[in-house]
Amino acid sequence: MPIDYLPTQNTPCVATVGFFDGVHLGHQHLISQVKEKATALGVASRIITLDSHPRQVLKQDYQPLLLNTKEEKIALLHQTGVDDVQVLTFNEALSSLSAHDFMQKILHDRCGAQALVIGYDNRFGHNRTDAFDDYVRYGHEMGIEVIEATPLVVGGKPVSSSRIRRLLQQGDVEEANRLLGYDYTLRGTVVHGNHLGRTLGFPTANMGDIDSMKLIPVGGVYSVRVRGRKGMTNIGSRPTFYENSEVTVETHILDFNDDIYGEELSISFVRRLRDERRFSSKDDLIQQLHTDMQQL
């Protein structure tokens, strides 16, 4: 399997390399250092990212839980104001490259890197056996200055994708949003359900086709924003009415009655209101839903 090389770039640059899941504040802090160095050298700033999570290629049964789809990530990377974003196909051939060969064949020969800014915890190359000092030594041979970026520390700990994933899995979307620098979002297509919400006086948009690798926050009821409106989303199995039902993502949009079946819907999470739980009666659930709505 050949390596899908980046196209040859005619302009020299300052580059950074990474998966960048979430494009969170920590990533944005690193990218700002790339842009500053590029300005100082009078060259372009360039991000090289991967099209898929390396473990998906190296471990066929690995199912990542990601903060972004590929399309979301690329859009967010462009929004950082960097001059160029290049997406590298991660395959077995690429995974077998040593750090030295990666720097020579891709960063130097194809990317025109004059400097490489590396995240404080980022390691690359086959089996990630090389350390930062090795990258500096290789770079000296190739005429690439290698710089270790400073981390962004919030709450006494560096901002990281894994930290944000844990927060979402705990339901703390407010803190996750703070570290992301934007509201966490799920996208999907509105599909027909069993219209249970409509019988309760709270019609919902049921989301299907959510990317299978996108992390869905822990079950519960959330305050969300949808198309500029307030809404509340239930993630769960609707235990008041069903036994062992599959998990669904259903959103009630306030003051909204349009027919949006088949349309793409994006919901941005604001905060978690409560756990999903079983109610003793339909009326008790309706009363709780009215209480929830007052907290949006």
Secondary structure, 3 states (H helix, E strand, C coil): CCCCCCCCCCCCEEEEEECCCCCCHHHHHHHHHHHHHHHHHCCEEEEEEECCCHHHHHCCCCCCCECCCHHHHHHHHHHCCCCEEEEECCCHHHHCCCHHHHHHHHHHCCCCEEEEEECCCCCCCHHHCCCHHHHHHHHHHHCCEEEECCCCEECCEECCHHHHHHHHHHCCHHHHHHHHCCCCEEEEEEECCCCHHHHCCCCCEEEECCCCCECCCCCEEEEEEECCEEEEEEEECCCCCCCCCCCEEEEEECCCCCCCCCCEEEEEEEEEEECCCCCCCHHHHHHHHHHHHCCC
